[in-house]
Every structure is written in C-alpha cells, then in structure tokens.
Amino acid sequence: VQLQAYGGGLVQPGGPLRLSCAASGNIFNINNMRWYRQAPGPQRELAASITSGGSTNYADSVKGRFTISRDNAKNTVYLQMNSLKPEDTAVYYCYADEVRRGVTVGYWGQGTQVTVSS
C-alpha cells in the first residue's frame, strides 16, 4: 500500500490550505487515517485523526481551525487547514492502517511541506 500526499505549499498567515492523501495498491480495508506534522526537530505531532466510521480527534493546537475528512470510496483523507499560523509550519505526513490477519499494519506517506509566512 502506498500513500501519496499533496497540497502543501507557501501560504500567508490567516490563509487556508487543503492537504490530500490517497492510498493505492493492495488495499484490504483502511481503518484509521491520520495527519502528523513535524517541525524542525525530532518530535512528530499527531495533528488530526479519523476512524473508518468518521470519528475525529484533533490536537489542541489545531482544534477549531483544522478539519479532517475522508472519502472511503477513494481511500483518501483530507485536511482542511484554516486560519493558519506561522507555528503550523511543518512537514505534514499522512498515515493509514489496516488489520491484516489480526495484525495492525501502518503505512506512511512521503510528507508534504507547509510553510506559513508573510
């Protein structure tokens, strides 16, 4: 299974940006889909997650500004980011998992850079 993320770029503070991530390949049944982000440094932060049933969860730092959604028919997850702040600057990684023979298998996308700057 491969994850392809796209939609990153340079945006001014207060602006919007939408990320997309599509899963392809030998997909069985995608369960959780998530967006992580990593600013310069070792720490990768979970920004938002969504289950196959549509339940969502957000980091406090993005709550009220970011919205995660998914299209199960397309195996695609989206992250709508509004009111962006310079501190949102990071590489954003998508993640998906599925259960194969009782084992949870996770997949990562390649990351897309989001830069918030005037």
Secondary structure, DSSP 8 states (H G I E B T S, - for coil): -EEEEE--EEE-TT--EEEEEEEESS-S-EEEEEEEEE-SSS--EEEEEE-TT--EEE-TTTTTTEEEEEETTTTEEEEEE-S--GGG-EEEEEEEEEEETTEEEEEEB--EEEEE--
